[in-house]
Amino acid sequence: MDALVMTAQLILGLSILVGLHELGHLVAAKFFGMRVEQFSIGFPPRIFGVKYGETDYSIGAIPLGGFVKISGMVDESLDTENLNEEPKPYEFRSKPAWQRLIVMMGGIVVNVILGIIIFIALTYSYGDDYFTKEEVNRHGIVALDLGQQLGLKTGDKIIKINGQDYDRFNDIFSTDVMMGDNSYYTVDRDGEILDIPIPGTFLEKLNDKKAEGNFIAPAFPFRVGKVASGTGAEEGGLKEGDKIVEVNGQEIDYFHDFQEVVQDLKGKLADVKVLRGGEVKDLKIQVSGEGTFGFDREILIAPSHTDYSLAEAIPKGTAEAFNVTWLNIRGVGKIFSGELSTKSLKGPIGIAQIFSGTWDWRRFWFITGMLSMWLAFVNFLPIPALDGGHVTFLTYEIISGRKPSDKFLENAQKIGMVLLLTLMVFVIFNDVFNSFF
């Protein structure tokens, strides 16, 4: 089921991004009087379509891209049959270079606008939910496996990041911090101030799907929330609002204390002391085979929330859209420099896993917005077969006044397609390898 949900999110996200990207080309081409022969979301084989006017609109079976076929343009179809004839007024090649440049930029511009709109909408709709540094440091952190590998310990209080004060607990996980050079945490460990360096390769460990949720978390006191029926908690007399203070003689202050104790009691009967209405009650609770009692926890540290007006959301959302793009660019740079391995490079399978097996609309739109900005950047790269390759040749034509020959453009397109297909095969193989090894 998880795989189905991930696949559905990937297909929907890519369909939105590719459809609007290609629509940007189509609208610009039609505006300048160019004939658009085909508009497709997805690659062949064709599933279905309809012809409206001069354009055939279709859906392809391979949802990893799409295309717009404009008459008289050397593109990925490599349809050069009519290029030896005189250009017709409705053909791409007959139009001024500046118009052709706008057509090729159409998809990139739409993706940038879409990405910005998504981040503005998320900022305006959801605001920010977070724990403040002060609230978390009342109790310190829980250092899980990756946190311990880094040198952190449960109970540490992170007081600075890279020597600077910070406001929110989530700042600790900032990709900017993880990808920075010589990043470090300053922690208060029982009154001793220590610097914990963050290696440049740590982000790769953090992004490994096997390590998800295994870094650090706030240590929080808790009480019992809703008790599930038919569980050891209900049968043992646990009530909503109870505060568990002891399990099998071990004192419980925080939820991670409780988790550690009950993991060693799977399938056993536990002696439990709870605080209820100012009195301590003794209970006997059957622990499940998964190491749970059967209740929802109620966290006893106070989260903070900030709402944004539309006027505030516009600059904040726009800045966030470009920030995630810049962080992705830095990540690719670290792959080329050798600081990160190609495990950090994601293809279709890796992107689907980022969406996750749970359908969360907030997460879906965040990832779709991020991908929209990234698609715009990648398409702007001066590689033949990408929009950026066409933009490069058209910019040369505008500046020099000389148009590259159709033969040159055809050969450049072939080289670009080989490069892109090679990269696609590599990232898919990389995804498969990382999924199983």
N, C-alpha and C positions, 0 to 999 in steps of 0.2 A: 504493500500500500504506500509506504514512504517513497519508493521509487516512482510510483505512478504520480504522486503529488509533485515530486521534484520535476518530473518530465513535463507535467502539465504547466507548471509555473515557467519553466524554461521556454516552452513553445509559445505560451501567451506573451511572455516578456519580449522574446525575439520577434514575434509577429508584430507587436506594437512598434518596436524600434525600427525594424526593417521596413514595415509598411509606411510609416511616416517619413523615413529617410528617402525611400524611393518616390513617395508622393511629392517631396520637396523638389526632386529632379523633374518630375512630370509637370507640376504646376508651372515651374519656371520655363520649361521647354514649350509648353502650350501658350504661355504668355507671349513668347517671342515668335509664335507662329510656326514652330517646328512640329513635324508629324511624329507622334509617339505611337509606335506599332504595337508594343506590348508592355504591360505592367504586371509583374508577378511577385507575389509574396511566397517565398520558398522556391526551391529549384526543381526542375523536372525529375520524375514524370509528373505530368499535370493531373490534378485530382478533378478540378472543375473550373469553369470560367464562363465569362459572358463577354460578348463584343458590344461595345457602345461607341457609336461613331467610328472613328478610324482606329480605336485602341482596343486591343484584346486584354481584358482584365482576368487574371487567373490565380489559382492557389496551387503551389507545387507540393509534392510529397515530402521533400527534404527541407525541413524548416530551419535551415542554418544560414539563410540569406535571402536574397531576392534581387530583382533587376528591372530596369526600364530600358527598353530597346527604342532608341531614337533614330529615325531615318538618317543615313549619311554619316553615322558616327562609328569610328573604329572602337568597338567595345569587346567585352568578354565573349560575345557570340562569334567574333572573328568573321562576320558576314561582310566580305569585301567585294562581293560580286559586282556591285554597281559603281564601285569607286572609280572605274576607268571612264565613266560617262561624265558629262557636264553636270555640275551640281544643280539640283532643282531648288526652287525658291524655298520649299518647305524643309529642306535637309539641314541637319546640324552644321555641316561643313560650309554651307553657303552663307551662314550668318556671321556678323562681325565677331572678332575674338572676344570682346568684352561681354557680349551676350552669351557666348559659349562658356565663358568663365563663370558667369552668374549661374548658369544651368548646372555646371559641375559643382559649384559651391552650395547649391540648393539643399542637398541632403545633409551636408555637414551643418549648415545653419539651423535646419529644422531640429537636428539631434541636440544641438547646444541649447536651443530655445526650450525643447521638451525637457531636457535634464534640469534646467534652471526652474521651470514651472513646477516640476515634480518636487524639487527640494524646497521651494517656497511653500507649496501646498502642504507638505509634511510638517514644516516648521509652524505654519499657521494653524493646522488642524490639531496637531498633537502637542505642540510646545516641547518642553524638556522635562523628563522625570529623572531625578538623580538623588544620590546621597551626598551630602556635603562632607568635606574632609574632616570637619570638626565632629560630625555625628559618628562617622566611622571610627575616628581615632579615640572615641570614648571607650571602645572595646578592643580596637586593633583589628588585624586581619587573620584569616585562616590561610596558611600557606599549604596549598595542595602540591601534587608531585612536581609540576613545572616550577612552581614558586620555590620549592625546596631546592631544586636543581640550580636555580638562580642564586640561592644563598639566603632567601627569606625564611623566617620562622613564624609559626603561629604566635600571635600576640604582638608582633611587630607593629609599630605605628609609622606609616610613611608620612614624613613631615615635609619633604621637599622632592621635587623632580628636576633633575639637572641643575640643582642649586637654587631653584626658584620655587616660591610658594605656589600653591594651586588651590582651586576652589572645590572641584568636584572629584569624587572617587573615580569616575570614568576617565578622568584625565590621565590616570595611571596607565590605562590601556591604550592611550592615543597612539595611532600608527606613526604619527610624527615623532613621538618619543622612541618607539620601538625601532624606527628606521634611521634615527639620528646617529651621528657619529659621537662616540664616547658618552652615550647616555648613561644615567645612573639614578638610583633612588637613594635618598638619605632617610634612614630609619632610626627611630628611637626604640631600642631594645632594652627594656627594664632600666631606663635611665642612661644607657650607653648609646652615643650617637655614632652610627656606622654608615658608610657609603657602599651601596651594592651596585656594581657595574652591570650594565645590560649589554651582552655581546651582540655584535652586528648580525649574527646568525640566529639570534633568539626568536625573531619574528617568524622564521620558518617553522620552528618547533611549535610556536603558538598557533600557527595557521593549520597545522596538521590536524585533520579531522579526528584522529584518534585521541588527540589531546584536548578536545573541545571541553570547556568548563573545568579545566584541570590546572588552573594557574593560581589565582588568589581570589578570595571573596571576603566580604565584611564578616567579622565575628558578631553574631547578634543573639541577644536573649530572645526567648520566644515563650508563647503559651499555646495551649491547645485550641485549635479552631474547630471546624465542623468534624464530628466523629462519624466515620463511615459505618453503615449498618452491616451486621454480620461479621465484623472484624474482632480481633483480640481486644482492641481498645474499647469497643462497645460492650463486649461480654465481660471485660474486666472492670467496668464501671467508670471508665474515664469520661469526663464531662468537658464540654466546651467552656473555655475560660480557665481550666486547670493549668497550673504551672508545675511542670515536672522538675523536681529538685534532686531526685536520687533514683538511680537504677542499679539494682544488685549491689548496693553499698557504695557505688561510685557517684560522687557529686556531679550534678548537671547545672552548668551555668549558661552554656550556649548551645545552639542547635547542633554544631559540629561535635560537641561533647556527646550529645545524645546519639548522633549517627554512629560514632566510633564504638560506643558501648553496645548498641543493639545489633551491629554487624557481627559481633561475636556471639550473639544469642539467637541466631536463626533457628526457628523451630522449637525454641525452648520457652519455659515459663519464667517471666521476669518479675522480681520483687520491685515494686515502684512506689515511691513516695511523691505525693503531689500536694501543692499548696492550694487550698480551696476555701475561699471566704475567711482567710486568716488562720485556718486550721490545717494541720498536716494529716493527710489521709494515706493509709497503707492499702495498696492494691496489688493484685496479681494479674499480669497481662500476658497472654500468649503472643509471642513474637512470630510473625509469618516467616515462611521459607525465604522470602526476599529481604528479611531484616527490617520489617516495618511493624508499627502498631496498628495503623489504619486511621490516621487523622490528618487534617490540614493544619499546617503551622500558621501561627499569626506572629509576624515579625514585630519585635518591640523596639525597633529604631525608626525614627521618623524620616520618611522620604520627603524631598522638596520637589516643587513643581513650578515651572515658569511658563506662562502663556505669552504669546506674542500677537500684537495687532498686525494687520496686513502691512502697514507701513514699516513695522519692525521686521516682519518676516521676509520682505522682499530683499533687503541687503544681506540679511543673515543667511537666507536660503541660497542666494546667488553665490555668496562667498563659500558656502559649504559645497556647492556643486563644483566650483573650480578647485577647491581644496582637495576633494577626493580624487580629482583627475591628476593633480600634481603629485599626490602620494602614490598613485599607480605608476606615474612616469618615473618617480624615484625608485620604485620597486623594480621596474624593468631595468633601470640603470644598474641596480645592485646585482641583478642576474648577470648582466653583461660583464660587470667588474669581477664577478666570482664570489661576491660576499654572500649571495643567496644562490641556491641551486635551482635547477629548472623545475623542481618540485613545486615552486611557488608560481609557476606558469600554469594558468587554468585554460582548458578547452571546454567544449560543451558539457562533458560529464562533470568537470570540476565546478563549472558555473551552476549546474543543476544542484550540486551538493551544497553550494553556498545558499541557494534558495531554501534548502532544508526540506524535510519530509512533512512539515506542518505548514498549513496555509495560513500565513499571517500577512494581512494586506499591508500593514505598515512596513514590514520587512520586504515584501514583494516590491512595493513602489520605491523603497530606498535602493534596492539592488538594480531595479529597472532604470532609475534615474542615474545611478553610477555608471551602468553599462551604456546609457545613451551618451553621456559625456565622453566615455572611453571610446565608443564607436566613432564619435566625431573626431577625436584626436587621431585615432589609427587611420581613419580614412583621409586625413589631411597629410599623412606622411607621403613624401615624394616618391612613391613606388608605382611603377607602371601597373595598370589593372586596378589600382585604387583611384578614388577621386583626386587624391593629392598628386598622382602622376599626371593626370590630365591638367590639373591646375598648374603644375610646373611647366608643362609644354606650352600652355596658353599664355602664361606669364612671360615666357621667353618670346613668344610670338608678338605679344603686345609691346615689349621693350625693344626687340630687335627689328620688328617689322617683317620678319621672315617666318613663314609657317613651315614646321617640319613636314617632310613628305609623308604621304599616306603609307608608303612602304615602311618608313622608319617607325611610324606609330603602330603599324601592325606587328612588326618584330618586337617592339618594346612591350606591346600588350602580351605577346606570347611569353616573353621572359618573365614579366610580372606574374602571369598566371601560374607558371612553373614554380616561382618562388612562393606564392600564396598556397598552392596545393601542397608543396613540400612542408610548409609551416603547419598547415591544417593536419596533415598526416602525423607530424611530430607531436602536436599538442594533444591529439586524440590518443596516440600511443602513450604519451606521458600521463594522461588522465587514467587510462586503463592500468598502467604499471603502478601508479600511486594508489589506485583503488584496491589493489590486491597484495601489494608488497609494502 
